[in-house]
Amino acid sequence: MKKVFYSAFLLVAFTTLVHSQNYSRKVFNYNQMEKESPKCDDATMNELNNSLVFLQQNNSDAAVISSKKTFEKNIDCPASHEIFGLCLFRNGKLLEGISIIDDAIERFGSVPELIRRRSELSIELYSVGVSQRNIDGNTVFVSGVNQLPYDEEQFKQENLKSALLDLEYLTSKFPDHYEEIFTLAKIHQALGNFEQSTVGFEQLIPYDEFRDNSLYNIAENCIQIKDYANAEKRLFALTAMHPDNSQILNKLSELYELTGNLEKKEEYRKKSVFYSLSLYSADFEYNDKNYEVITFFESNENSKSKKSARLNQLKSTESQNYVIDLCLSILKMHANHGNGIEEEATKILEKIGKPSLYNTHKLIQTNISTCTMTNLAQIMATIKDESSWELLVSIMNQITSMPSTLIPPNIPEQVIEFDEEKGTKEILKVIQLEFAKKIASTSDLIFGSNNYLFFSALKKVNRQKVLNSAKEVGFTDKEIKRLKRELDNAF
């Protein structure tokens, strides 16, 4: 999977009405609040873990109900305050969740877990502002009386400064907690404290898991203070390790625009575009010819007939590996959805067969559109090589936790096409897990919007075979009865 380099917090700024109220956060003197905190028993921790499972399943309603019960009967357990506050926050009750954790710090003192959770939620408040919530995997926007009654910029800055104080304490107590050092450096960067930010990132360069992002952010800081030579040095160090990373290449293009080197600016801009669209490999590397090819298929100005003719021409004149990577690049760029070119590329890869699978497997595990995932799964299901099976099933199992705002990839159907008998059992295992979830719901149907794909796929299989397979994987009589009802309701 390609590395992403973060030059700022992952946030989007939204324009809102400016409110007159200022927002303030509690300020704690953690050094003076240090004391031994009570321990939570195993039974309580197990209950709290169940609440966290609900959050992982994007069911914050059930998480709030569960964690509140634990909180009310285990008021002397710091973790019950932390998890209840988190569940409220994840349910869209942002300030209520923060308040629970603040009260816990006043009650128990400088408990690192509480302070750490407080800093994480403060950073999210900075990110979402007064008119946004992240609830059950979905971004929810609110306006008018439903949004928080504070000035947007002041609210965001207050939360960022609160997180800064929390992390300064934590990093002083735990100097080997590198993730917190990284986050603290990001906060300094966001606040415009670029020299302090660089000091933090410099500490992390020796550690492989932080090296690349630290170098990138140091380059960003250097650009901000107009130390362009040092920024170039850091970015060159990164391109030596990641020659196909479009984000680094684009940052170099921006740097050369600032220095007035327009020739290099254009060179790195083109490289950035190429690698953002293509599947990089030795057979499909950056050069003027391949740049023209990839941008030809990406452009909306070229008609379907022109693209189809060009694809067939390249298929007959280029090597098999080149054609494989070009077709996968067409699927990756997702610029030809609906015009038939993606379908043509998919059929070419299916016809090539097993040689196309290595890079197909590579691509499906990256950050691509769900439509592209469906096409890649179709290639794998059509070729039916055993090397694809576990990967296909693993990705299918992730569908139940995908946000409802995404159109899920239709991988259950491809699993059935790959191997009807094994595929039916794998789908039934997913369904059985969903049945086993003790989810608080007023509806008899506990399934999220993505789960219709599993029942839709099973409807393509003989009903008796499905029921027989259900018994083989361990469905109870009650679960089989429910399975029948769900299949009847599936469209």
C-alpha positions in Angstrom: 0.0 0.0 0.0 1.3 3.4 -0.9 2.5 5.6 1.9 0.6 8.9 2.4 2.5 11.9 3.7 0.5 14.2 6.0 1.3 17.9 5.6 -1.6 18.9 7.9 -4.4 17.3 9.9 -6.9 15.4 7.8 -9.6 18.0 8.0 -11.9 20.0 5.8 -12.7 23.6 6.6 -16.4 24.4 6.3 -17.8 27.9 6.1 -20.4 28.5 8.8 -22.3 31.4 10.3 -20.1 33.2 12.8 -21.6 33.0 16.3 -21.0 35.5 19.1 -20.1 33.1 21.8 -16.5 32.2 22.7 -15.7 28.6 23.7 -13.4 27.8 26.5 -11.8 24.5 27.6 -10.8 23.6 31.2 -7.1 24.0 31.8 -5.5 21.4 34.1 -2.2 21.6 35.9 -1.4 18.0 35.5 1.9 18.0 37.4 0.0 19.1 40.5 -2.7 16.5 40.0 -0.6 13.4 40.0 -1.8 10.7 42.3 -2.5 6.9 42.3 -5.8 6.2 40.6 -8.1 3.2 41.3 -7.9 0.1 39.2 -10.8 -1.4 37.3 -11.7 -5.0 37.7 -11.6 -7.5 34.8 -15.4 -7.8 34.6 -15.8 -4.1 34.1 -13.0 -4.0 31.5 -14.8 -6.8 29.6 -18.0 -4.8 29.6 -16.2 -1.7 28.3 -14.6 -3.8 25.6 -18.0 -4.9 24.5 -19.0 -1.2 24.1 -15.9 -0.6 22.0 -16.9 -3.5 19.8 -20.2 -1.7 19.1 -18.3 1.4 18.1 -16.2 -0.7 15.7 -19.4 -2.0 14.3 -20.6 1.6 13.6 -23.4 1.2 16.2 -22.9 4.1 18.6 -26.5 3.9 19.9 -25.8 0.5 21.3 -22.3 1.6 22.5 -23.9 4.5 24.5 -26.5 2.3 26.1 -23.9 -0.4 27.0 -21.2 2.0 28.3 -23.7 4.1 30.3 -24.8 1.0 32.2 -21.1 0.2 33.0 -20.4 3.8 33.9 -23.3 4.1 36.4 -22.5 0.9 38.3 -18.6 1.4 38.2 -18.3 5.1 39.0 -14.9 4.6 40.7 -13.4 3.1 37.5 -11.6 5.7 35.4 -11.9 3.6 32.3 -15.7 3.6 32.6 -15.6 7.4 32.4 -13.3 7.3 29.4 -15.3 4.9 27.4 -18.7 6.4 28.2 -17.3 9.8 27.2 -15.9 8.3 24.0 -19.2 6.6 23.1 -21.2 9.8 23.7 -18.7 11.6 21.4 -19.0 9.0 18.7 -22.8 9.3 18.9 -22.6 12.9 18.0 -22.8 14.3 21.6 -19.5 15.9 21.3 -19.4 18.3 24.3 -21.2 15.8 26.6 -18.5 13.3 25.8 -15.7 15.8 26.5 -17.4 16.9 29.7 -17.5 13.3 31.1 -13.7 13.0 30.5 -13.0 16.4 32.0 -15.0 15.5 35.1 -13.0 12.2 35.4 -9.7 14.1 35.3 -10.9 16.3 38.1 -12.0 13.3 40.1 -9.0 10.9 39.5 -6.2 13.3 38.6 -3.6 12.9 35.9 -4.6 9.5 34.5 -2.6 9.2 31.3 -5.4 7.2 29.5 -7.9 10.0 30.3 -5.5 12.7 29.1 -4.6 10.8 26.0 -8.3 10.3 25.1 -9.0 14.0 25.9 -6.3 15.1 23.4 -7.6 12.8 20.7 -11.1 14.1 21.0 -9.9 17.7 21.2 -8.1 17.2 17.9 -11.2 15.9 16.3 -13.2 18.9 17.6 -10.6 21.1 15.9 -11.1 19.1 12.7 -14.9 19.0 12.6 -15.6 22.5 13.9 -19.1 23.6 15.0 -21.2 22.1 12.2 -19.9 18.6 11.6 -20.1 15.3 13.3 -18.5 11.9 12.5 -21.2 9.4 13.5 -21.0 5.6 12.8 -18.6 6.0 9.9 -20.6 8.9 8.3 -20.0 12.6 8.1 -23.1 14.5 9.4 -23.5 18.2 8.8 -25.7 20.3 11.0 -26.8 23.9 10.7 -28.7 26.6 12.6 -29.8 25.7 16.1 -28.4 22.2 15.7 -24.8 23.3 15.4 -22.6 24.4 18.3 -23.2 28.1 19.1 -19.6 29.2 18.9 -17.3 31.1 16.6 -15.9 28.5 14.2 -12.2 29.6 14.2 -12.1 30.4 17.9 -13.7 27.0 18.7 -11.1 25.2 16.6 -8.1 27.0 18.0 -9.3 26.5 21.6 -9.5 22.8 21.1 -6.1 22.7 19.4 -4.4 24.5 22.2 -6.1 22.2 24.7 -4.7 19.2 22.9 -1.3 20.9 22.9 -1.2 21.2 26.7 -2.3 17.6 27.1 0.4 16.2 24.8 3.1 18.4 26.2 2.4 16.7 29.6 2.2 13.2 28.1 5.4 13.5 26.1 7.2 14.9 29.1 6.2 11.8 31.1 6.5 9.3 28.3 9.3 10.4 26.0 9.3 7.1 24.1 5.6 7.5 23.1 6.5 8.5 19.5 3.0 8.8 18.2 2.3 11.5 20.7 5.5 13.3 19.8 4.4 13.2 16.2 1.0 14.5 17.0 2.4 17.3 19.2 4.7 18.3 16.2 1.6 18.4 14.0 -0.2 20.7 16.4 2.8 23.0 16.5 2.8 23.0 12.7 -1.0 23.8 12.6 -0.4 26.7 15.0 2.4 28.1 12.9 5.2 27.1 15.3 7.3 25.7 12.5 10.7 25.6 14.3 9.1 23.8 17.3 7.4 21.4 15.0 10.6 20.6 13.2 12.3 19.8 16.6 9.6 17.2 17.3 9.9 15.6 13.8 13.7 15.5 14.0 13.4 13.3 17.1 11.4 10.7 15.0 13.6 10.4 11.9 15.6 7.4 13.4 12.4 5.3 13.7 11.3 3.7 10.5 7.6 4.0 11.1 7.9 7.7 11.5 10.9 8.6 9.3 9.0 9.3 6.0 6.2 11.4 7.4 8.7 13.3 9.6 10.9 14.1 6.6 7.9 15.3 4.6 6.6 17.5 7.4 10.0 19.0 8.0 10.1 19.9 4.3 6.7 21.5 4.7 7.9 23.5 7.7 11.0 24.6 5.7 8.8 25.8 2.9 6.7 27.8 5.3 9.8 29.6 6.6 11.3 29.9 3.1 14.2 27.6 3.8 13.8 26.1 0.3 17.2 24.4 0.0 16.6 22.4 3.2 13.0 21.5 1.9 14.5 20.3 -1.4 17.0 18.2 0.5 14.3 16.5 2.6 12.1 15.8 -0.4 15.0 14.4 -2.4 15.7 12.0 0.4 12.0 10.9 0.2 12.0 10.5 -3.6 15.0 8.2 -3.4 13.0 5.9 -1.2 9.6 6.5 -2.9 10.1 7.4 -6.5 6.5 6.9 -7.5 4.8 8.8 -4.7 2.7 11.4 -6.3 2.3 13.5 -3.1 6.1 14.0 -2.7 6.4 14.7 -6.4 3.6 17.3 -6.3 5.3 18.9 -3.2 8.5 19.3 -5.3 6.5 20.8 -8.1 5.1 23.4 -5.6 8.6 24.0 -4.3 10.0 24.8 -7.7 7.1 27.1 -8.4 8.1 29.1 -5.3 11.7 29.2 -6.4 10.8 30.2 -9.9 12.3 27.0 -11.6 9.4 26.5 -14.0 11.1 23.7 -16.0 11.5 21.5 -12.9 8.0 22.6 -11.7 6.5 21.1 -14.9 8.7 18.0 -14.8 7.6 17.1 -11.3 4.0 18.0 -12.0 3.8 15.6 -14.8 5.4 12.9 -12.8 2.9 13.5 -10.0 0.0 13.2 -12.4 1.4 10.0 -13.9 1.9 8.2 -10.7 -1.4 9.3 -9.2 -3.2 7.7 -12.2 -1.1 4.7 -13.0 -0.1 1.4 -11.5 3.6 1.9 -11.2 5.8 -1.0 -12.4 9.0 -1.6 -14.3 6.9 -2.4 -17.4 4.8 0.8 -17.1 7.3 3.5 -15.9 7.2 7.2 -16.3 8.4 8.6 -19.6 6.9 11.0 -22.2 5.2 8.2 -24.1 3.5 6.7 -21.1 2.5 10.1 -19.7 0.7 10.8 -23.0 -1.0 7.3 -22.9 -2.2 7.6 -19.3 -3.5 11.2 -19.7 -5.2 10.2 -22.9 -7.3 7.6 -21.1 -7.9 10.0 -18.2 -9.1 12.9 -20.3 -12.9 13.4 -20.8 -12.2 15.1 -24.1 -11.4 11.7 -25.8 -14.5 9.8 -26.8 -15.2 6.2 -25.9 -14.6 5.1 -29.5 -11.2 6.7 -29.6 -10.2 5.2 -26.2 -11.4 1.8 -27.3 -9.5 1.9 -30.6 -6.3 3.1 -28.7 -6.7 0.3 -26.1 -7.0 -2.3 -28.8 -4.0 -0.8 -30.7 -1.8 -0.9 -27.6 -3.0 -4.5 -26.8 -1.7 -5.7 -30.2 1.6 -3.8 -30.2 2.8 -3.7 -26.6 4.1 -6.5 -24.3 1.7 -8.5 -22.1 3.0 -7.0 -18.9 2.6 -3.5 -20.4 -1.0 -4.2 -21.3 -1.7 -5.7 -17.9 -0.5 -2.6 -16.1 -2.2 -0.2 -18.6 -5.6 -2.0 -18.0 -5.1 -1.9 -14.2 -4.2 1.8 -14.5 -7.5 2.4 -16.4 -9.3 0.7 -13.5 -7.3 2.6 -10.8 -7.9 6.1 -12.3 -11.7 5.5 -12.3 -12.1 8.1 -15.1 -14.0 5.9 -17.5 -16.8 4.7 -15.2 -19.9 4.3 -17.3 -18.4 4.6 -20.8 -17.5 0.9 -21.2 -13.7 1.3 -21.2 -13.3 -0.1 -17.7 -15.4 -3.1 -18.8 -13.1 -3.6 -21.8 -10.0 -3.4 -19.6 -11.5 -5.9 -17.2 -12.2 -8.4 -20.0 -8.7 -8.1 -21.4 -7.3 -8.9 -18.0 -9.7 -11.8 -17.6 -8.5 -13.2 -21.0 -4.9 -12.8 -20.1 -5.6 -14.9 -17.0 -3.1 -15.8 -14.2 -0.3 -13.4 -15.3 -2.6 -10.5 -14.5 -3.3 -11.6 -10.9 -0.1 -10.4 -9.1 -0.7 -6.7 -9.8 -4.5 -7.2 -9.5 -3.9 -8.4 -6.0 -1.5 -5.6 -5.4 -4.0 -2.9 -6.6 -7.1 -4.3 -4.7 -5.3 -3.8 -1.4 -4.7 -0.1 -2.0 -6.9 3.0 -1.5 -9.2 2.7 -4.6 -12.8 3.2 -5.3 -15.3 0.5 -4.4 -16.3 0.2 -8.1 -12.7 -0.6 -8.9 -12.7 -3.2 -6.2 -15.7 -4.8 -7.8 -14.0 -5.0 -11.2 -10.8 -6.4 -9.7 -12.9 -9.0 -7.8 -14.6 -10.0 -11.0 -11.2 -10.6 -12.6 -10.2 -12.8 -9.7 -13.5 -14.7 -9.7 -13.3 -15.3 -13.5 -9.7 -16.6 -13.4 -10.4 -18.7 -10.3 -6.8 -19.1 -9.3 -6.4 -20.4 -5.7 -4.0 -17.5 -4.9 -7.0 -15.1 -5.0 -9.3 -16.9 -2.7 -8.2 -15.8 0.8 -7.7 -12.2 -0.3 -11.2 -12.1 -1.9 -12.8 -13.5 1.2 -10.8 -11.2 3.5 -12.0 -8.1 1.6 -15.6 -9.4 1.5 -15.5 -9.6 5.3 -14.8 -5.9 5.6 -18.0 -4.9 3.8 -20.2 -5.0 6.9 -18.1 -2.3 8.6 -18.0 0.1 5.6 -19.8 3.4 6.1 -23.3 3.6 4.7 -22.2 6.6 2.6 -20.1 4.3 0.4 -21.5 2.1 -2.4 -20.0 -1.2 -1.3 -18.2 -3.5 -3.7 -20.2 -6.4 -4.9 -17.7 -8.9 -3.7 -20.1 -11.5 -2.2 -21.5 -12.2 -5.7 -17.9 -12.6 -7.0 -17.1 -15.0 -4.1 -20.1 -17.2 -5.2 -18.9 -17.0 -8.9 -15.4 -18.1 -7.8 -16.7 -21.2 -5.9 -20.4 -21.6 -5.2 -20.0 -24.1 -2.4 -17.2 -22.5 -0.6 -18.5 -19.0 -1.3 -21.9 -19.8 0.2 -20.3 -21.0 3.4 -18.1 -17.9 3.7 -21.1 -15.6 3.2 -23.1 -17.6 5.8 -20.2 -17.1 8.3 -20.5 -13.4 7.9 -24.3 -13.5 8.3 -24.0 -15.7 11.4 -21.6 -13.2 13.0 -24.2 -10.5 12.3 -26.9 -12.6 13.9 -24.7 -13.1 17.0 -24.3 -9.3 17.6 -26.3 -8.2 20.6 -27.3 -4.9 19.0 -29.9 -2.7 20.7 -32.4 -2.0 18.0 -36.1 -1.3 17.7 -36.1 -3.1 14.3 -36.1 -6.8 13.8 -33.6 -6.4 11.0 -30.2 -5.6 12.5 -28.3 -5.4 9.3 -26.7 -2.2 8.0 -27.4 -1.0 4.5 -24.4 -2.8 3.0 -25.5 -6.3 4.1 -28.2 -6.7 1.4 -25.3 -7.8 -0.9 -24.8 -11.0 1.1 -28.4 -12.0 0.8 -28.6 -10.9 -2.8 -25.7 -13.2 -3.6 -27.2 -16.1 -1.7 -30.4 -15.8 -3.7 -28.5 -16.9 -6.8 -27.8 -20.2 -5.1 -30.4 -23.0 -4.8 -32.3 -22.4 -1.6 -31.9 -25.9 -0.2 -28.1 -25.8 -0.8 -28.0 -22.6 1.2 -29.9 -24.1 4.1 -27.8 -27.3 4.0 -24.6 -25.2 4.1 -26.0 -23.1 7.0 -26.4 -26.3 9.0 -22.8 -27.3 8.1 -21.3 -24.0 9.4 -23.3 -24.4 12.6 -26.5 -22.3 12.3 -29.0 -23.0 15.0 -32.6 -23.7 14.2 -33.5 -20.1 15.3 -30.8 -18.7 13.0 -31.9 -20.8 10.1 -35.5 -19.5 10.6 -34.2 -16.0 10.6 -32.0 -16.7 7.5 -35.1 -17.8 5.6 -36.9 -14.7 6.6 -34.0 -12.5 5.5 -33.7 -14.3 2.2 -37.4 -13.8 1.5 -37.0 -10.1 2.2 -33.9 -9.8 0.0 -34.5 -8.2 -3.4 
